[in-house]
Amino acid sequence: MDSLPATVASALVEADSETDWPARWQALTAVSIELQSLLVTDPGPELVALIEQIVTQLADGVAGSRRHRVELAELAHRVLSIHARACVETRPDPIRLADWLLDLQLDHPDAPDVTLSAYADALDDDGLAHYRDRAVELFAPLPVIGFGETGRYDRARWALLRVMEELAEYSEDVDLQLLVLSKDLSSGWHYLQVATVLRDNGRSGEALEWVERGLRAVGGRGAALRLIDLAVEEHLRQGSPQRAVEVCREAFFARPNLDIYLKIRALVVHTDEWPPLRAELVNHLVQDGSRLAIEVYRRIVEVELARRGIEEQELVVEWLQQLRGLQPDAFADYLEHIKSRHVADRQLLDELSKRGL
């Protein structure tokens, strides 16, 4: 038993060298087989300490090797699984075990991965609580990656992130999961992840707060539509359709978008609110006058032409007249496009002709 660490050390000398690698690899695998045998014949605290020493040696070997890091990582993981079984048999001090597992991962970000479920019995409640408290204490001060920033995942941050993700998954602790997710807010999709977790766990108010934060950050781009979808769904579920409309309205004013217009339309088209609200949205596009606003305006005209009622005939034609003033150079081609799509609509074509269009 005492000679096993020396065997591992000898086999790991110049681990990247191909000289005698098959023989050295055979020696390493023989060590893992011997440890499995000792687990049956001589379990106890000494075996746990021995396996911890060998796991650390192998993890060091992974960090120092390029050619054989995959094989060594797999072997380290195999030996770590023996360690987990030995701990279940021996029941070492749970606080010391928690510290060793955490230090192993933080000192060796590349390998091996610790599966907490394998250590559940050995850690018990006290060990797991210590593991959690220490991991959170180390993770909480990490700086948040702000919107638009490039995440810098150095080895220390990556190791802590992996520890926290495994801990959150094993414990099914939503607050831990949120702590992990909220450390990276580099895009709107990350805000959406946080909001979705909150929504799925019945924390609707907090979810909507994160949606609002995300919408402010993205400025109508990226994940904006999905954030709006989530907010609309939640407000409707809560029986607050007016707030759902307001979220869409604010988003439309921040950055005009046909999809947002259609969401608003679907929410209020059959109410008395729609005519004045639609006028407000279209007027915003006219006042904006930007290339984006005009393009959205053109697409809205096409939507309303396809869905209009007889009473809205004149309104749509008025919009076309407004478009001519906003985009005189390109209007002729656009109008021909409209006429070609509605060639069978004599009423529309006659009205356009009356207006000199």
MONOR-V546345 format. One record per backbone hydrogen bond with DSSP energy under -0.5 kcal/mol. NH is the residue of the N-H (numbers start at 1). CO is the residue of the C=O. E is the energy in kcal/mol with one decimal. If there is no record, write none. Layout:
# MONOR-V546345
<<NH & CO & E> <NH & CO & E>>
This chain:
# MONOR-V546345
<<4 & 1 & -1.3> <7 & 3 & -1.8> <8 & 4 & -2.3> <9 & 5 & -2.7> <10 & 6 & -2.4> <11 & 7 & -2.1> <12 & 8 & -1.8> <13 & 9 & -0.5> <13 & 10 & -0.8> <15 & 12 & -1.1> <17 & 14 & -1.8> <21 & 18 & -1.7> <24 & 20 & -2.5> <25 & 21 & -3.2> <26 & 22 & -2.0> <27 & 23 & -1.8> <28 & 24 & -2.0> <29 & 25 & -2.5> <30 & 26 & -1.9> <31 & 27 & -1.5> <32 & 28 & -1.6> <33 & 29 & -2.0> <34 & 30 & -2.3> <35 & 31 & -2.2> <36 & 32 & -1.8> <37 & 33 & -1.9> <38 & 34 & -2.4> <39 & 35 & -1.6> <40 & 36 & -0.7> <40 & 37 & -1.0> <41 & 37 & -2.4> <42 & 38 & -2.8> <48 & 44 & -1.8> <49 & 45 & -2.4> <50 & 46 & -2.2> <51 & 47 & -2.8> <52 & 48 & -2.2> <53 & 49 & -1.9> <54 & 50 & -2.1> <55 & 51 & -3.0> <56 & 52 & -2.1> <57 & 53 & -2.0> <58 & 54 & -2.6> <59 & 55 & -2.6> <60 & 56 & -2.3> <61 & 57 & -2.0> <62 & 58 & -2.2> <63 & 59 & -1.9> <64 & 60 & -1.6> <65 & 61 & -0.7> <65 & 62 & -0.9> <72 & 68 & -2.4> <73 & 69 & -2.4> <74 & 70 & -2.3> <75 & 71 & -2.2> <76 & 72 & -2.7> <77 & 73 & -2.2> <78 & 74 & -2.0> <79 & 75 & -2.6> <80 & 76 & -2.3> <81 & 77 & -1.8> <82 & 78 & -1.3> <83 & 79 & -2.0> <84 & 80 & -2.2> <85 & 81 & -1.7> <86 & 82 & -2.4> <87 & 83 & -2.4> <88 & 84 & -1.8> <89 & 85 & -1.8> <90 & 86 & -2.6> <91 & 87 & -3.1> <97 & 93 & -2.4> <98 & 94 & -2.4> <99 & 95 & -2.2> <100 & 96 & -2.4> <101 & 97 & -2.6> <102 & 98 & -2.1> <103 & 99 & -2.8> <104 & 100 & -2.5> <105 & 101 & -1.6> <106 & 102 & -2.3> <107 & 103 & -2.7> <108 & 104 & -1.1> <111 & 108 & -0.7> <115 & 113 & -0.5> <116 & 114 & -0.7> <118 & 115 & -1.4> <119 & 116 & -1.5> <120 & 117 & -0.8> <123 & 119 & -3.0> <124 & 120 & -2.0> <127 & 123 & -1.8> <128 & 124 & -2.2> <129 & 125 & -2.3> <130 & 126 & -2.2> <131 & 127 & -2.6> <132 & 128 & -2.8> <133 & 129 & -2.8> <134 & 130 & -2.5> <135 & 131 & -2.3> <136 & 132 & -2.8> <137 & 133 & -2.2> <138 & 134 & -1.7> <139 & 135 & -2.3> <140 & 136 & -3.0> <141 & 137 & -0.5> <142 & 139 & -1.9> <145 & 183 & -2.8> <146 & 144 & -0.9> <148 & 186 & -2.3> <149 & 146 & -2.1> <151 & 149 & -0.6> <153 & 151 & -0.8> <154 & 152 & -1.4> <158 & 154 & -2.7> <159 & 155 & -2.3> <160 & 156 & -2.2> <161 & 157 & -2.6> <162 & 158 & -2.3> <163 & 159 & -2.1> <164 & 160 & -2.6> <165 & 161 & -2.4> <166 & 162 & -2.1> <167 & 163 & -2.3> <168 & 164 & -2.8> <169 & 165 & -2.3> <170 & 166 & -2.7> <171 & 167 & -2.6> <172 & 168 & -1.2> <173 & 168 & -1.0> <174 & 172 & -0.8> <177 & 173 & -2.0> <178 & 174 & -2.6> <179 & 175 & -2.2> <180 & 176 & -2.2> <181 & 177 & -2.5> <182 & 178 & -2.6> <183 & 180 & -1.3> <184 & 181 & -1.4> <185 & 145 & -2.8> <190 & 187 & -1.0> <191 & 187 & -1.1> <192 & 188 & -2.2> <193 & 189 & -2.0> <194 & 190 & -2.0> <195 & 191 & -2.6> <196 & 192 & -2.6> <197 & 193 & -2.3> <198 & 194 & -2.2> <199 & 195 & -2.7> <200 & 196 & -2.9> <201 & 197 & -1.1> <202 & 199 & -1.6> <203 & 198 & -2.9> <204 & 202 & -0.7> <207 & 203 & -2.1> <208 & 204 & -2.5> <209 & 205 & -1.7> <210 & 206 & -2.1> <211 & 207 & -2.0> <212 & 208 & -2.3> <213 & 209 & -2.1> <214 & 210 & -2.5> <215 & 211 & -2.7> <216 & 212 & -2.1> <217 & 213 & -1.9> <218 & 214 & -2.7> <219 & 215 & -1.6> <221 & 218 & -1.1> <224 & 221 & -1.7> <225 & 222 & -0.5> <227 & 223 & -2.5> <228 & 224 & -2.6> <229 & 225 & -2.5> <230 & 226 & -2.2> <231 & 227 & -2.2> <232 & 228 & -3.0> <233 & 229 & -2.6> <234 & 230 & -2.3> <235 & 231 & -2.7> <236 & 232 & -2.5> <237 & 233 & -2.2> <238 & 234 & -1.9> <239 & 236 & -1.2> <240 & 235 & -3.5> <244 & 240 & -1.6> <245 & 241 & -2.3> <246 & 242 & -2.2> <247 & 243 & -2.3> <248 & 244 & -1.7> <249 & 245 & -2.7> <250 & 246 & -2.8> <251 & 247 & -2.0> <252 & 248 & -2.5> <253 & 249 & -2.3> <254 & 250 & -1.8> <255 & 251 & -2.2> <261 & 257 & -2.0> <262 & 258 & -2.6> <263 & 259 & -1.8> <264 & 260 & -2.5> <265 & 261 & -2.7> <266 & 262 & -2.5> <267 & 263 & -1.7> <268 & 264 & -1.9> <269 & 265 & -2.3> <271 & 268 & -2.2> <274 & 268 & -0.7> <274 & 271 & -1.0> <276 & 272 & -0.6> <277 & 273 & -2.1> <278 & 274 & -3.3> <279 & 275 & -2.1> <280 & 276 & -2.0> <281 & 277 & -2.4> <282 & 278 & -2.6> <283 & 279 & -2.5> <284 & 280 & -1.8> <285 & 281 & -1.6> <286 & 282 & -2.1> <287 & 283 & -2.7> <288 & 284 & -2.5> <289 & 285 & -2.7> <294 & 290 & -2.5> <295 & 291 & -2.1> <296 & 292 & -2.4> <297 & 293 & -2.5> <298 & 294 & -2.6> <299 & 295 & -1.8> <300 & 296 & -2.3> <301 & 297 & -2.3> <302 & 298 & -1.7> <303 & 299 & -2.1> <304 & 300 & -2.8> <305 & 301 & -2.3> <306 & 302 & -1.7> <307 & 303 & -1.3> <308 & 304 & -1.2> <312 & 309 & -1.6> <313 & 310 & -1.6> <316 & 312 & -2.1> <317 & 313 & -1.8> <318 & 314 & -2.3> <319 & 315 & -1.9> <320 & 316 & -1.9> <321 & 317 & -1.9> <322 & 318 & -2.1> <323 & 319 & -2.5> <324 & 320 & -1.8> <325 & 321 & -1.3> <326 & 322 & -1.8> <327 & 323 & -2.6> <331 & 327 & -1.1> <332 & 328 & -0.6> <334 & 330 & -1.6> <335 & 331 & -3.1> <336 & 332 & -2.1> <337 & 333 & -1.9> <338 & 334 & -2.2> <339 & 335 & -2.7> <340 & 336 & -2.3> <341 & 337 & -1.5> <342 & 338 & -1.2> <343 & 340 & -0.7> <345 & 342 & -1.7> <346 & 344 & -1.4> <349 & 345 & -2.3> <350 & 346 & -2.7> <351 & 347 & -2.1> <352 & 348 & -2.5> <353 & 349 & -2.1> <354 & 350 & -2.4> <355 & 351 & -1.6> <356 & 353 & -1.5> <357 & 352 & -3.2>>
